[in-house]
């Protein structure tokens, strides 16, 4: 029996170690010995990919891309965790609590995954899935964080970004003096967890 091997194009991957004395070593510390390796895939221009597309190959059809925000994304990515094929989070998901008095009537991505990950009495397929459970948690975090960053990127005017005009001018001046190519400047508010302003505020 002859095995046919298809040739796949190779992807160049680069690992960058930050060794700058001006960086905060509490955040950008040197790598330590560990048993796992993480890799960051970047685009052609050296920037991380802006969006994550999931390709689906229906029977007898060509590749179709679906958004990570699609409610069928999780069941198709993790069929063992969704054995009945139930839908995941979607933008139209509503709260079912009748006595809810808050203004927000939709379930956020963070609320949905917090509900899914909470422990309850009885057997849980999710919590007994080992490394697949860990991968699901990382994927949920990446999707939630990506959605929040996308919202901030698209709503800079609504966040009263004109108050930071002096900061933007200083950054552009420094980039001009050091001959650095600048992209679109995005200001993260202090409410964004993990941002430098959030860490400084707390």
Z-matrix of the N, CA and C atoms (Angstrom, degrees):
N
C 1 1.442
C 2 1.532 1 108.08
N 3 1.281 2 115.51 1 131.51
C 4 1.452 3 121.08 2 -177.39
C 5 1.538 4 109.29 3 -98.81
N 6 1.308 5 115.82 4 131.55
C 7 1.454 6 120.78 5 178.35
C 8 1.529 7 109.44 6 -96.77
N 9 1.285 8 115.09 7 128.81
C 10 1.455 9 120.47 8 178.30
C 11 1.523 10 108.97 9 -94.83
N 12 1.300 11 116.47 10 125.05
C 13 1.458 12 121.67 11 -179.56
C 14 1.522 13 108.62 12 -112.27
N 15 1.309 14 115.00 13 121.73
C 16 1.462 15 119.51 14 177.91
C 17 1.520 16 109.04 15 -86.61
N 18 1.306 17 114.84 16 140.28
C 19 1.449 18 119.39 17 177.65
C 20 1.523 19 109.54 18 -87.68
N 21 1.336 20 114.93 19 126.66
C 22 1.458 21 120.73 20 178.92
C 23 1.528 22 108.10 21 -104.85
N 24 1.322 23 117.20 22 140.67
C 25 1.474 24 118.52 23 177.99
C 26 1.526 25 110.20 24 -65.94
N 27 1.312 26 116.32 25 139.78
C 28 1.459 27 120.49 26 -179.47
C 29 1.526 28 109.96 27 -81.37
N 30 1.300 29 115.32 28 146.31
C 31 1.456 30 122.11 29 179.10
C 32 1.515 31 108.42 30 -110.37
N 33 1.313 32 116.37 31 129.19
C 34 1.464 33 119.58 32 178.98
C 35 1.521 34 109.35 33 -81.44
N 36 1.324 35 116.51 34 129.75
C 37 1.452 36 123.67 35 -179.09
C 38 1.511 37 108.12 36 -121.19
N 39 1.322 38 117.02 37 134.98
C 40 1.449 39 119.45 38 178.30
C 41 1.522 40 109.73 39 -126.35
N 42 1.337 41 115.39 40 142.42
C 43 1.447 42 121.79 41 178.45
C 44 1.525 43 107.86 42 -112.77
N 45 1.322 44 116.49 43 127.63
C 46 1.453 45 121.15 44 -175.06
C 47 1.522 46 108.66 45 -114.40
N 48 1.337 47 117.34 46 126.10
C 49 1.454 48 122.82 47 175.45
C 50 1.523 49 108.21 48 -103.67
N 51 1.320 50 115.91 49 124.37
C 52 1.452 51 120.97 50 -178.10
C 53 1.525 52 109.17 51 -84.43
N 54 1.313 53 116.70 52 119.07
C 55 1.462 54 121.40 53 178.68
C 56 1.522 55 108.92 54 -131.59
N 57 1.292 56 115.42 55 70.37
C 58 1.452 57 121.36 56 -179.88
C 59 1.525 58 108.50 57 -119.47
N 60 1.321 59 117.38 58 130.08
C 61 1.456 60 121.35 59 -177.59
C 62 1.522 61 111.95 60 -66.46
N 63 1.334 62 117.40 61 -22.77
C 64 1.462 63 120.28 62 -178.45
C 65 1.524 64 113.05 63 -80.98
N 66 1.336 65 117.35 64 -11.08
C 67 1.456 66 119.96 65 -178.16
C 68 1.526 67 110.51 66 -81.37
N 69 1.307 68 114.79 67 149.32
C 70 1.459 69 120.55 68 178.14
C 71 1.523 70 108.59 69 -73.86
N 72 1.331 71 117.70 70 113.70
C 73 1.459 72 120.87 71 -175.58
C 74 1.521 73 112.95 72 -70.37
N 75 1.341 74 117.42 73 -12.87
C 76 1.462 75 118.34 74 175.45
C 77 1.522 76 111.05 75 -73.86
N 78 1.342 77 116.74 76 -23.09
C 79 1.466 78 120.36 77 178.68
C 80 1.514 79 111.54 78 -105.48
N 81 1.333 80 117.76 79 -38.08
C 82 1.459 81 121.89 80 -177.02
C 83 1.532 82 108.89 81 -111.36
N 84 1.315 83 116.26 82 58.29
C 85 1.457 84 119.00 83 -176.80
C 86 1.520 85 111.01 84 -79.27
N 87 1.314 86 115.56 85 160.79
C 88 1.459 87 121.12 86 -179.32
C 89 1.526 88 109.70 87 -68.37
N 90 1.326 89 117.69 88 150.07
C 91 1.468 90 119.75 89 -179.34
C 92 1.521 91 111.31 90 -66.63
N 93 1.318 92 115.83 91 144.57
C 94 1.460 93 121.66 92 177.50
C 95 1.518 94 108.88 93 -111.83
N 96 1.315 95 116.15 94 170.20
C 97 1.457 96 121.61 95 -178.79
C 98 1.524 97 109.65 96 -68.43
N 99 1.305 98 117.19 97 125.79
C 100 1.462 99 121.13 98 178.12
C 101 1.518 100 108.64 99 -147.23
N 102 1.320 101 115.29 100 166.30
C 103 1.459 102 120.16 101 -176.33
C 104 1.523 103 112.57 102 -92.60
N 105 1.327 104 117.69 103 -7.15
C 106 1.450 105 120.65 104 -178.11
C 107 1.527 106 109.72 105 -120.97
N 108 1.319 107 116.01 106 150.03
C 109 1.460 108 122.02 107 -178.95
C 110 1.519 109 108.20 108 -120.87
N 111 1.314 110 116.37 109 133.55
C 112 1.461 111 121.36 110 176.42
C 113 1.521 112 108.72 111 -110.60
N 114 1.311 113 116.38 112 142.01
C 115 1.460 114 121.71 113 179.22
C 116 1.516 115 108.84 114 -127.49
N 117 1.321 116 116.04 115 141.97
C 118 1.460 117 121.86 116 177.10
C 119 1.518 118 107.92 117 -110.74
N 120 1.320 119 116.82 118 120.57
C 121 1.455 120 121.71 119 178.78
C 122 1.518 121 108.25 120 -91.26
N 123 1.308 122 116.05 121 128.33
C 124 1.460 123 120.46 122 -179.01
C 125 1.517 124 109.36 123 -114.89
N 126 1.329 125 114.28 124 164.68
C 127 1.453 126 119.85 125 -179.53
C 128 1.512 127 112.49 126 -80.94
N 129 1.316 128 115.76 127 -171.90
C 130 1.465 129 121.53 128 -177.83
C 131 1.525 130 112.22 129 -64.86
N 132 1.341 131 117.23 130 -33.38
C 133 1.462 132 120.14 131 -177.70
C 134 1.523 133 113.04 132 -89.24
N 135 1.333 134 118.11 133 8.03
C 136 1.457 135 121.55 134 179.08
C 137 1.512 136 114.12 135 88.58
N 138 1.338 137 117.59 136 -2.36
C 139 1.453 138 121.51 137 179.73
C 140 1.520 139 109.90 138 -96.57
N 141 1.345 140 117.57 139 151.39
C 142 1.470 141 119.46 140 175.88
C 143 1.526 142 110.43 141 -62.32
N 144 1.321 143 118.09 142 150.10
C 145 1.466 144 120.28 143 178.67
C 146 1.525 145 110.76 144 -60.20
N 147 1.325 146 116.59 145 138.33
C 148 1.462 147 120.80 146 -177.19
C 149 1.522 148 111.74 147 -73.91
N 150 1.316 149 117.39 148 -34.46
C 151 1.459 150 119.28 149 -177.90
C 152 1.525 151 109.76 150 -135.49
N 153 1.302 152 115.17 151 158.48
C 154 1.460 153 121.77 152 179.44
C 155 1.518 154 107.39 153 -113.89
N 156 1.303 155 115.91 154 113.45
C 157 1.461 156 120.11 155 178.43
C 158 1.525 157 109.26 156 -100.38
N 159 1.314 158 114.94 157 142.44
C 160 1.456 159 121.15 158 176.09
C 161 1.520 160 106.94 159 -111.26
N 162 1.320 161 116.44 160 124.21
C 163 1.465 162 121.26 161 -177.61
C 164 1.521 163 109.75 162 -94.15
N 165 1.311 164 114.69 163 131.84
C 166 1.461 165 122.02 164 178.26
C 167 1.523 166 107.46 165 -116.84
N 168 1.324 167 115.73 166 134.91
C 169 1.460 168 120.87 167 179.30
C 170 1.534 169 109.07 168 -112.90
N 171 1.336 170 117.33 169 89.21
C 172 1.469 171 118.91 170 176.26
C 173 1.530 172 110.66 171 -62.72
N 174 1.314 173 116.28 172 155.79
C 175 1.463 174 120.74 173 -178.30
C 176 1.522 175 109.17 174 -63.43
N 177 1.326 176 115.83 175 124.78
C 178 1.458 177 121.72 176 177.79
C 179 1.513 178 114.23 177 71.53
N 180 1.320 179 117.66 178 22.73
C 181 1.453 180 120.47 179 -179.38
C 182 1.524 181 109.17 180 -136.77
N 183 1.312 182 116.07 181 169.78
C 184 1.464 183 120.35 182 179.55
C 185 1.527 184 109.91 183 -85.68
N 186 1.302 185 115.00 184 176.89
C 187 1.467 186 121.57 185 -177.78
C 188 1.527 187 110.91 186 -64.99
N 189 1.325 188 116.11 187 134.62
C 190 1.456 189 121.98 188 175.14
C 191 1.523 190 107.96 189 -123.25
N 192 1.321 191 116.60 190 133.81
C 193 1.463 192 121.08 191 -179.99
C 194 1.521 193 109.69 192 -95.47
N 195 1.333 194 115.40 193 137.47
C 196 1.461 195 120.54 194 174.55
C 197 1.521 196 108.13 195 -122.78
N 198 1.309 197 115.75 196 153.03
C 199 1.458 198 121.69 197 -178.58
C 200 1.524 199 110.23 198 -77.33
N 201 1.338 200 118.16 199 149.97
C 202 1.472 201 119.68 200 173.29
C 203 1.521 202 112.63 201 -62.88
N 204 1.338 203 117.55 202 -15.91
C 205 1.460 204 120.73 203 178.30
C 206 1.526 205 112.55 204 -85.89
N 207 1.327 206 116.90 205 -2.77
C 208 1.455 207 120.84 206 178.98
C 209 1.520 208 109.36 207 -67.17
N 210 1.345 209 116.93 208 140.60
C 211 1.458 210 120.83 209 -177.72
C 212 1.533 211 112.85 210 -70.23
N 213 1.321 212 117.64 211 -13.76
C 214 1.462 213 121.15 212 177.47
C 215 1.527 214 112.64 213 -94.17
N 216 1.325 215 116.48 214 -1.53
C 217 1.464 216 120.35 215 -175.85
C 218 1.526 217 111.66 216 -64.06
N 219 1.320 218 118.02 217 -51.78
C 220 1.470 219 120.89 218 -178.90
C 221 1.526 220 112.78 219 -63.78
N 222 1.341 221 119.98 220 -46.32
C 223 1.467 222 118.44 221 178.65
C 224 1.530 223 113.96 222 -61.47
N 225 1.343 224 117.06 223 -33.06
C 226 1.468 225 118.72 224 179.42
C 227 1.524 226 111.68 225 -78.86
N 228 1.349 227 117.36 226 -30.25
C 229 1.453 228 120.61 227 179.65
C 230 1.521 229 111.20 228 -79.09
N 231 1.326 230 117.25 229 -36.60
C 232 1.469 231 122.33 230 -177.43
C 233 1.529 232 110.36 231 -125.12
N 234 1.324 233 118.01 232 72.36
C 235 1.473 234 119.07 233 -178.74
C 236 1.529 235 113.13 234 -65.22
N 237 1.344 236 118.53 235 -25.16
C 238 1.457 237 120.12 236 178.37
C 239 1.533 238 111.69 237 -72.30
N 240 1.323 239 117.50 238 -27.65
C 241 1.459 240 121.07 239 -179.98
C 242 1.527 241 111.96 240 -86.94
N 243 1.320 242 116.70 241 -17.57
C 244 1.463 243 121.98 242 178.01
C 245 1.530 244 108.02 243 -124.05
N 246 1.331 245 117.92 244 69.25
C 247 1.481 246 119.91 245 -173.36
C 248 1.527 247 114.09 246 -64.36
N 249 1.325 248 117.48 247 -25.81
C 250 1.469 249 120.01 248 179.39
C 251 1.521 250 112.45 249 -95.00
N 252 1.340 251 117.04 250 1.80
C 253 1.459 252 120.80 251 177.56
C 254 1.508 253 114.55 252 71.36
N 255 1.343 254 117.08 253 24.06
C 256 1.468 255 119.27 254 -179.82
C 257 1.523 256 110.10 255 -67.51
N 258 1.314 257 115.54 256 149.59
C 259 1.463 258 120.96 257 -176.69
C 260 1.521 259 110.57 258 -73.49
N 261 1.313 260 114.79 259 155.10
C 262 1.456 261 122.07 260 179.44
C 263 1.528 262 109.43 261 -96.68
N 264 1.335 263 116.28 262 -158.66
C 265 1.467 264 121.06 263 -178.54
C 266 1.522 265 110.78 264 -65.34
N 267 1.333 266 116.38 265 145.08
C 268 1.458 267 121.77 266 171.70
C 269 1.518 268 108.88 267 -142.51
N 270 1.316 269 116.37 268 164.58
C 271 1.469 270 121.04 269 -173.33
C 272 1.521 271 112.97 270 -67.83
N 273 1.324 272 118.64 271 -18.23
C 274 1.466 273 120.82 272 -179.17
C 275 1.511 274 113.71 273 -99.24
N 276 1.327 275 119.20 274 9.15
C 277 1.461 276 122.25 275 -177.75
C 278 1.528 277 109.89 276 -68.44
N 279 1.329 278 116.40 277 126.78
C 280 1.454 279 121.72 278 -176.23
C 281 1.524 280 110.84 279 -105.66
N 282 1.345 281 115.45 280 155.06
C 283 1.461 282 120.81 281 174.16
C 284 1.523 283 108.62 282 -68.01
N 285 1.310 284 116.84 283 142.40
C 286 1.460 285 120.15 284 179.33
C 287 1.521 286 112.02 285 -101.95
N 288 1.329 287 118.48 286 -5.16
C 289 1.453 288 120.71 287 178.71
C 290 1.522 289 109.08 288 -71.25
N 291 1.325 290 116.03 289 124.05
C 292 1.462 291 120.19 290 -176.87
C 293 1.525 292 111.83 291 -75.32
N 294 1.330 293 117.01 292 -30.35
C 295 1.459 294 119.79 293 -175.67
C 296 1.521 295 112.28 294 -90.87
N 297 1.270 296 117.91 295 13.45
C 298 1.471 297 120.97 296 -178.22
C 299 1.528 298 109.28 297 -70.63
N 300 1.338 299 115.99 298 125.23
C 301 1.462 300 120.32 299 -177.10
C 302 1.524 301 112.57 300 -107.39
N 303 1.324 302 117.73 301 -3.18
C 304 1.471 303 120.09 302 -178.77
C 305 1.525 304 110.14 303 -70.35
N 306 1.329 305 115.09 304 160.44
C 307 1.459 306 120.40 305 -179.65
C 308 1.526 307 111.61 306 -71.46
N 309 1.327 308 117.08 307 -30.22
C 310 1.463 309 120.19 308 -176.54
C 311 1.532 310 109.62 309 -76.29
N 312 1.305 311 116.55 310 121.97
C 313 1.461 312 121.08 311 179.95
C 314 1.518 313 112.40 312 -105.50
N 315 1.322 314 117.74 313 -12.23
C 316 1.453 315 121.99 314 -179.30
C 317 1.525 316 110.39 315 -98.67
N 318 1.315 317 115.20 316 150.11
C 319 1.463 318 121.54 317 176.86
C 320 1.527 319 108.14 318 -86.38
N 321 1.332 320 116.61 319 127.12
C 322 1.453 321 120.09 320 177.54
C 323 1.522 322 109.62 321 -80.29
N 324 1.312 323 115.56 322 165.16
C 325 1.460 324 120.91 323 177.86
C 326 1.521 325 110.88 324 -60.88
N 327 1.329 326 116.14 325 -42.02
C 328 1.459 327 120.79 326 -179.65
C 329 1.525 328 111.07 327 -63.42
N 330 1.322 329 117.37 328 -41.86
C 331 1.466 330 120.82 329 178.11
C 332 1.526 331 111.21 330 -64.79
N 333 1.328 332 116.62 331 -40.37
C 334 1.464 333 119.75 332 -179.55
C 335 1.528 334 111.02 333 -62.78
N 336 1.337 335 116.56 334 -49.22
C 337 1.467 336 118.77 335 -177.92
C 338 1.525 337 111.48 336 -69.79
N 339 1.329 338 118.17 337 -30.84
C 340 1.467 339 119.96 338 174.56
C 341 1.528 340 110.27 339 -64.25
N 342 1.315 341 116.78 340 -38.57
C 343 1.468 342 121.03 341 177.25
C 344 1.530 343 110.58 342 -67.22
N 345 1.337 344 116.53 343 -43.24
C 346 1.468 345 120.38 344 -179.32
C 347 1.528 346 111.95 345 -64.63
N 348 1.331 347 116.86 346 -36.29
C 349 1.458 348 120.72 347 -174.80
C 350 1.524 349 113.82 348 -87.34
N 351 1.330 350 118.28 349 -8.27
C 352 1.462 351 119.35 350 -179.66
C 353 1.528 352 110.41 351 -71.38
N 354 1.328 353 114.96 352 144.74
C 355 1.464 354 120.64 353 -178.03
C 356 1.516 355 109.93 354 -86.67
N 357 1.337 356 115.36 355 140.47
C 358 1.456 357 122.18 356 179.10
C 359 1.524 358 108.71 357 -133.92
N 360 1.314 359 115.12 358 170.22
C 361 1.460 360 119.38 359 176.87
C 362 1.518 361 109.91 360 -69.40
N 363 1.309 362 115.97 361 146.26
C 364 1.457 363 120.06 362 179.34
C 365 1.517 364 111.62 363 97.86
N 366 1.321 365 114.77 364 176.82
C 367 1.461 366 121.78 365 -176.80
C 368 1.529 367 110.10 366 -78.12
N 369 1.320 368 116.10 367 138.72
C 370 1.459 369 122.21 368 177.62
C 371 1.523 370 108.51 369 -126.72
N 372 1.332 371 116.00 370 121.17
C 373 1.465 372 119.97 371 176.78
C 374 1.524 373 109.84 372 -60.65
N 375 1.319 374 115.44 373 -39.91
C 376 1.460 375 120.56 374 -175.89
C 377 1.524 376 111.76 375 -61.05
N 378 1.333 377 117.37 376 -48.98
C 379 1.454 378 121.12 377 -175.30
C 380 1.526 379 113.23 378 -77.48
N 381 1.305 380 118.02 379 -9.65
C 382 1.463 381 121.18 380 178.78
C 383 1.527 382 111.89 381 -110.74
N 384 1.323 383 116.83 382 26.03
C 385 1.462 384 120.89 383 -176.55
C 386 1.523 385 113.56 384 -100.69
N 387 1.312 386 118.22 385 2.86
C 388 1.464 387 121.04 386 175.59
C 389 1.517 388 112.57 387 64.52
N 390 1.336 389 115.42 388 -127.97
C 391 1.466 390 120.36 389 -176.52
C 392 1.519 391 112.54 390 -69.02
N 393 1.325 392 117.21 391 -24.98
C 394 1.464 393 119.41 392 175.95
C 395 1.529 394 110.03 393 -65.47
N 396 1.329 395 116.38 394 -35.61
C 397 1.464 396 121.46 395 176.18
C 398 1.526 397 110.44 396 -63.55
N 399 1.334 398 116.80 397 -41.80
C 400 1.465 399 120.90 398 178.17
C 401 1.530 400 111.03 399 -63.71
N 402 1.333 401 115.96 400 -41.57
C 403 1.459 402 119.52 401 178.74
C 404 1.524 403 110.64 402 -64.93
N 405 1.329 404 117.10 403 -38.34
C 406 1.461 405 121.53 404 178.60
C 407 1.531 406 110.69 405 -62.85
N 408 1.336 407 116.68 406 -40.75
C 409 1.463 408 120.66 407 179.53
C 410 1.528 409 110.51 408 -64.42
N 411 1.330 410 116.79 409 -45.01
C 412 1.467 411 120.41 410 179.87
C 413 1.520 412 110.34 411 -63.25
N 414 1.331 413 116.89 412 -43.02
C 415 1.461 414 120.91 413 179.92
C 416 1.526 415 110.62 414 -63.74
N 417 1.336 416 117.02 415 -41.34
C 418 1.468 417 120.85 416 178.56
C 419 1.517 418 110.83 417 -63.65
N 420 1.322 419 116.61 418 -40.63
C 421 1.472 420 119.99 419 179.24
C 422 1.525 421 110.90 420 -65.63
N 423 1.335 422 116.67 421 -43.54
C 424 1.466 423 120.25 422 -178.88
C 425 1.531 424 110.46 423 -63.44
N 426 1.319 425 117.01 424 -41.09
C 427 1.466 426 119.85 425 179.52
C 428 1.526 427 111.46 426 -66.42
N 429 1.330 428 116.39 427 -42.59
C 430 1.466 429 120.03 428 -179.43
C 431 1.518 430 111.04 429 -66.29
N 432 1.332 431 116.25 430 -45.93
C 433 1.470 432 120.27 431 179.44
C 434 1.520 433 111.21 432 -64.23
N 435 1.342 434 116.83 433 -40.13
C 436 1.464 435 120.80 434 178.05
C 437 1.519 436 112.21 435 -63.05
N 438 1.328 437 116.71 436 -38.42
C 439 1.468 438 120.22 437 178.89
C 440 1.526 439 110.92 438 -66.85
N 441 1.329 440 116.55 439 -40.50
C 442 1.465 441 120.07 440 179.71
C 443 1.529 442 110.51 441 -66.23
N 444 1.342 443 116.89 442 -42.43
C 445 1.458 444 119.97 443 178.39
C 446 1.523 445 111.60 444 -65.44
N 447 1.337 446 116.47 445 -38.29
C 448 1.464 447 120.58 446 177.72
C 449 1.529 448 110.49 447 -63.14
N 450 1.328 449 116.60 448 -41.50
C 451 1.469 450 120.26 449 178.16
C 452 1.525 451 110.71 450 -61.58
N 453 1.340 452 117.12 451 -45.04
C 454 1.468 453 120.34 452 -179.76
C 455 1.522 454 111.33 453 -65.74
N 456 1.340 455 116.44 454 -35.82
C 457 1.461 456 120.27 455 179.73
C 458 1.524 457 110.74 456 -66.77
N 459 1.323 458 117.18 457 -37.64
C 460 1.459 459 120.83 458 -175.94
C 461 1.529 460 113.27 459 -86.13
N 462 1.333 461 118.40 460 -13.97
C 463 1.463 462 120.94 461 -174.80
C 464 1.518 463 112.02 462 -122.49
N 465 1.313 464 117.56 463 39.37
C 466 1.462 465 120.71 464 179.29
C 467 1.527 466 111.61 465 -64.59
N 468 1.331 467 118.53 466 -35.72
C 469 1.468 468 120.68 467 -179.78
C 470 1.519 469 111.18 468 -67.69
N 471 1.334 470 117.23 469 -37.92
C 472 1.460 471 120.40 470 179.92
C 473 1.523 472 112.01 471 -70.40
N 474 1.329 473 117.50 472 -20.04
C 475 1.458 474 121.23 473 -179.99
C 476 1.528 475 112.12 474 -90.09
N 477 1.333 476 117.43 475 15.17
C 478 1.469 477 124.73 476 178.62
C 479 1.531 478 111.20 477 54.32
N 480 1.318 479 114.08 478 54.18
C 481 1.463 480 120.33 479 -176.93
C 482 1.531 481 111.89 480 -69.83
N 483 1.347 482 117.34 481 -16.46
C 484 1.466 483 118.81 482 -179.06
C 485 1.531 484 111.61 483 -66.26
N 486 1.351 485 117.33 484 -17.59
C 487 1.463 486 120.20 485 177.16
C 488 1.525 487 111.60 486 -67.10
N 489 1.336 488 117.22 487 -19.16
C 490 1.458 489 121.91 488 -177.93
C 491 1.528 490 111.42 489 -101.93
N 492 1.324 491 117.60 490 22.72
C 493 1.457 492 120.19 491 -176.20
C 494 1.529 493 112.06 492 -59.18
N 495 1.340 494 117.07 493 -38.81
C 496 1.457 495 120.43 494 178.82
C 497 1.516 496 112.13 495 -63.83
N 498 1.329 497 116.44 496 -38.68
C 499 1.459 498 120.72 497 177.82
C 500 1.520 499 110.85 498 -65.51
N 501 1.332 500 116.61 499 -42.57
C 502 1.466 501 120.46 500 179.52
C 503 1.532 502 110.71 501 -64.39
N 504 1.329 503 116.57 502 -40.22
C 505 1.464 504 119.61 503 178.05
C 506 1.526 505 111.28 504 -63.45
N 507 1.330 506 116.93 505 -40.56
C 508 1.462 507 120.65 506 179.64
C 509 1.529 508 110.77 507 -65.14
N 510 1.324 509 117.28 508 -40.78
C 511 1.463 510 120.42 509 178.87
C 512 1.525 511 111.31 510 -65.66
N 513 1.332 512 116.29 511 -42.80
C 514 1.460 513 119.52 512 179.34
C 515 1.527 514 111.33 513 -65.48
N 516 1.341 515 117.42 514 -37.82
C 517 1.463 516 121.30 515 178.32
C 518 1.525 517 110.75 516 -65.46
N 519 1.330 518 116.58 517 -43.36
C 520 1.466 519 120.02 518 178.93
C 521 1.518 520 111.04 519 -64.32
N 522 1.331 521 116.61 520 -41.38
C 523 1.462 522 120.04 521 178.72
C 524 1.526 523 110.95 522 -63.91
N 525 1.330 524 116.65 523 -38.29
C 526 1.474 525 120.49 524 178.73
C 527 1.524 526 110.82 525 -66.22
N 528 1.337 527 116.90 526 -42.12
C 529 1.466 528 120.99 527 -179.10
C 530 1.528 529 112.19 528 -67.15
N 531 1.325 530 116.86 529 -35.16
C 532 1.463 531 120.74 530 -178.63
C 533 1.524 532 112.42 531 -94.02
N 534 1.337 533 116.73 532 5.24
C 535 1.466 534 122.76 533 178.16
C 536 1.533 535 111.46 534 56.57
N 537 1.336 536 115.47 535 49.71
C 538 1.467 537 122.15 536 179.54
C 539 1.517 538 108.29 537 -108.90
N 540 1.322 539 115.26 538 134.79
C 541 1.471 540 120.07 539 177.30
C 542 1.523 541 108.69 540 -75.98
N 543 1.313 542 116.94 541 124.66
C 544 1.461 543 121.17 542 -179.49
C 545 1.516 544 109.99 543 -103.23
N 546 1.288 545 114.99 544 144.64
C 547 1.452 546 121.17 545 174.31
C 548 1.525 547 109.12 546 -98.87
N 549 1.302 548 115.71 547 -154.06
C 550 1.462 549 120.08 548 177.66
C 551 1.524 550 108.28 549 -79.86
N 552 1.329 551 116.18 550 125.29
C 553 1.459 552 120.73 551 -178.00
C 554 1.524 553 109.65 552 -81.74
N 555 1.334 554 115.86 553 128.40
C 556 1.457 555 122.43 554 178.48
C 557 1.523 556 107.55 555 -118.51
N 558 1.314 557 116.49 556 125.93
C 559 1.458 558 121.82 557 177.94
C 560 1.533 559 108.51 558 -95.16
N 561 1.330 560 115.79 559 122.99
C 562 1.455 561 120.07 560 175.47
C 563 1.518 562 108.88 561 -90.54
N 564 1.335 563 118.68 562 127.05
C 565 1.466 564 119.77 563 179.49
C 566 1.522 565 110.66 564 -71.10
N 567 1.322 566 116.27 565 165.61
C 568 1.464 567 120.20 566 -179.86
C 569 1.523 568 111.91 567 -69.42
N 570 1.333 569 117.45 568 -14.34
C 571 1.459 570 119.90 569 177.28
C 572 1.523 571 112.81 570 -77.08
N 573 1.342 572 117.41 571 -11.65
C 574 1.457 573 120.64 572 179.08
C 575 1.523 574 108.71 573 -82.13
N 576 1.332 575 116.57 574 112.08
C 577 1.457 576 121.48 575 -175.76
C 578 1.520 577 111.05 576 -64.85
N 579 1.334 578 115.11 577 131.44
C 580 1.452 579 120.97 578 179.69
C 581 1.507 580 114.38 579 96.72
N 582 1.329 581 117.06 580 -11.35
C 583 1.466 582 119.43 581 178.68
C 584 1.533 583 108.92 582 -74.92
N 585 1.340 584 117.67 583 156.97
C 586 1.477 585 119.29 584 179.20
C 587 1.527 586 112.97 585 -57.77
N 588 1.334 587 117.91 586 -38.39
C 589 1.472 588 119.91 587 179.21
C 590 1.521 589 111.54 588 -67.50
N 591 1.334 590 117.31 589 -36.16
C 592 1.457 591 120.54 590 177.14
C 593 1.524 592 110.88 591 -65.55
N 594 1.351 593 116.78 592 -42.71
C 595 1.453 594 120.05 593 179.69
C 596 1.523 595 111.14 594 -67.07
N 597 1.333 596 117.27 595 -37.35
C 598 1.459 597 120.89 596 178.99
C 599 1.519 598 111.38 597 -69.11
N 600 1.327 599 116.47 598 -37.41
C 601 1.455 600 120.59 599 -178.96
C 602 1.526 601 112.24 600 -68.05
N 603 1.332 602 115.74 601 -32.74
C 604 1.460 603 119.59 602 -177.49
C 605 1.514 604 112.67 603 -97.81
